[in-house]
Amino acid sequence: MPRGGVSTEWIEDREDEIALMLRAQRHVEQFRVLMRVLHGRGFVTEAYYADALDSLALIDWALLVGKRNTALLRNGGRELT
């Protein structure tokens, strides 16, 4: 049943997008762990390690914003409580 004039298919598409972002966050964490291992074994420099962690933090933030905005769209613009 459509909610607020939005089709069920549209809502399901937003939910699929949120699921994809959650999956992407898990992959980001896997890269973070890999960077720790590579740094700990001396395969990457301190500077590269710091840059990589900064990049991963930025990606995490972007995914969080995307999840929030997609959830707002799914809920017809209403904040989740």
Residue, then its C-alpha position, 0 to 999 in steps of 0.5 A: m500500500p502506498r504511503g503518502g502518495v509514494s509507491t511501495e516499489w519506490i519505498e523498497d528502492r530506497e530501502d535497497e539503497i540504505a542496505l547498499m550503504l550499510r554494506a559499503q560501510r562494512h567494506v570501509e571497515q574491512f579496509r580500515v582493518l587492512m590498513r592497520v595490518l599493513h601499517g603494523r607490519g611496516f608495509v605503509t608509512e605513517a603518513y600514508y596510513a594517516d591519509a588512508l584513515d582520513s579518506l576512510a573517515l570521509i567515506d564513512w561520513a558521506l555514507l552516513v549522510g546518504k543513509r540519513n537522506t535516503a531514510l528521509l526520502r523513504n519516510g516522506g521527508r519526516e525525521l526518524t524518531 
